Amino acid sequence: MTTEKFDLDYAPALESTAVVNIAKQYGLFVNGEFVKARGDKTFATINPATEAHLANVAEASKADVNKAVKAARHAYETYWRDMPGKQRARYLYRIARQLQERAREFAVLETLDGGKPITESRDFDLPQAAAHFFYHAGWADKLDYAFPGRKVTSHGVVGQITPWNFPMMMAAWKLAPALATGNTVVFKPAETTPLTALLLAEVLQDVDLPPGVVNIVTGAGATGQALVDHPDVDKLAFTGSTGVGKMIQRAAAARRLPLTLELGGKAAHIVFDDAAIDQAVEGVVKGIFFNQGHVCCAGSRLLVQESIAEMFIEKLKRRVDLLRVGNPLDKNTDVGAINSAAQLGRIADLVKVGVSEGAEIYQPKCSLNKKGFWFAPTIFTGVQQSHRIAQEEIFGPVLSVQTFRTADEAVQKANNTPFGLSAGVWTEKGSKILWMADLLNAGVVWANTYNQFDPASPFGGYKESGFGREGGMQGLSAYVRTDTGGRS
Amino acid sequence: MACITDKPLSLATSVDQVALEARAKSLTTRSIKTTSKRAALHLSIRCMDLTTLEGADTPGKVASLCQKATRPDPTNLDVPPVAAVCVYPEMVDYAVAATAGTGVKVASVAGAFPSGLSRLSIRLDDIADAVARGAHEIDIVLNRSAFLTGDYNLVMDEVAAAKEACGEAHLKVILETGELGGYDQIRRASMLSMHAGADFIKTSTGKIPKASTLPVVLCMAEAIRDHADATGEIIGLKAAGGIRTAKQAWHYLVVIGETLGTDWLTPDLFRLGASSLLNDVLQQLGKLDTGRYSGPDYVTVD
């Protein structure tokens, strides 16, 4: 009789990479075509799980960005600005359907280039990206109803810069509302994860989007700078770090450019003693370890009521022991690779700070690969408000646990950070949820859940987490000029 | 009799439906392949209570079931026997005779199954009778009538009395989760049953449409985990009703393994009550061996 044991070391279940076809070299996507960067400058993009070279990608210079902006301006004036909304919607619907049809290809590529678990790119990033195009397609011919009594016009050429944590989804969050409202775009994806944006460029060609409506310029900080500083850009949108966000705000302020910023966070995840405990544990784990903690709204500070703290932390550790860290292409992987060597360094540095500040560190036993960038899920207990790990964004799989005695104290601690992007509240008492949501200075407050997104629901922050919203009518309004049409 | 204290109720904290169901769903995305799949299929069989609970059951039907239970695949003796056969008390004698010496246990429903609405003394006699006939395990129903009127003392007293009537036999308490009204109540019923002496808590009778679901079993597993933390007592779990496919079966194994730990993945602490599941598991095993799904006539209908 066979005695194979069923345990939690599930046999490898690897997603096939045969669906993706990565080119050796990628150009910039300008005026509907792939073109070389000036001087044929390129940079490499790698798989952070293995450090394997994936492709060389063109690095856009100032001159290249200028070409892209010119193409966008031409497309704006020639095709896009005056195209009826219904017509624009058709393109957006086509893009959304293409994303659905090619979802597996996009998901595998996203995981290869970014290191996130395939289950996340498959079940979260790609469905969200398609949903954003579908949602905004619906608005394209209904803008007059979105802003009743006002005449709605587009800005013109929009410059957009996105981070590496949700490359495809961020592209959709940025492109869909801009296109739906009649703007044309110069888009710069993050330098460590440019490949899905370039695959999206193929989709844009396939759906016959008029040339120049979307231009994709790849590169690092200098490319972004060139886009921000370009005098013919009419609006800027940026998602990324608070430091870069401040620089962009300075530039935009000097030119009075409309700007939306979605920056960092240090979200408090508040668990009251009357919460549904096991579900709260699950929510806290998902809140911080989702996408290796590379999430601006990650619930990186757990505030747990002192009366249940010991039990809750015990349950939390037990749950974290079960997280499967490893090959992002394995369908049973819960936590994938850190996105880059630089990010791994930042996480490791801040974790060292946490230890030296006297917080107690807990990491489950898990064997991490030698190759690639990896960091074990980490819980710090005994964290005090004055610890740097309670104040600074780590942007990695690191949870800082603090306790509170009363709801007032929870609110005070939760709000006592320069950020204000998101927060979570766990209690079975409905009234407490409502007044907590009132008191928390956060753009999003999740109650008895975490990390829920919908294109119809506006997302964005306060304070150093930025301003402006993405999603919903509020998100739409960032991409239009409204005036009263003389009716006032 | 169990001592009634506030303790079981104090552990019966709330359950969040949306988050519970989301967690259960996320566990269904575990991808069980190759060696894991074979191990899961074998374990599903070893944890199975092969069941027939029909008014039309006869000695012949039970004999046929027992043969299948002891040797599920006559062409492949690598396939292990199931954990138990589950029958009505009147059929226990035949089941005991047919499984003698095979290691397959005999479970009997008892205690005015499936409603439980008879005088307590009659229910206890029913249990004692099934035990006397040789049943190793007794599956009783929770008194939902008392539970839903809030008479938790009565619920616990009756479970404790049933436990006493079982003697050496193992007691499984069927919560009939589909009649309790929600996860908070399922957790409360779990806590009460465990404190009153249940060896196993079980989801369903299989006699109503709302039978075992993954979130229900997750909810009960979380209650078992908290009970073990609080008391050190290790209680088993049986999922029953509506489990028909091998894939469903390994979803349950994953939920138990990732909630209670692999210690629970043995027939001593986990059971799958089912009548038609076994053939699907056998067909899946055949696919692993041959690469092809056999037709339904290549497994026996018992």
Interface residues (C-beta under 8 A of the other chain):
Chain A: M1 T2 E4 K5 F6 D7 L8 Y10 A11 P12 A13 T119 D123 D274 A275 A276 I277 D278 Q279 A280 E282 G283 L322 K331 N332 E428 N448 T449
Chain B: T13 S14 V15 D16 V18 A19 L20 A22 R23 T29 R30 S31 I32 K33 T34 T35 S36 K37 R38 A39 A40 H42 L43 L77 D78 P80 E222 L253 G257 E258 T262 L265
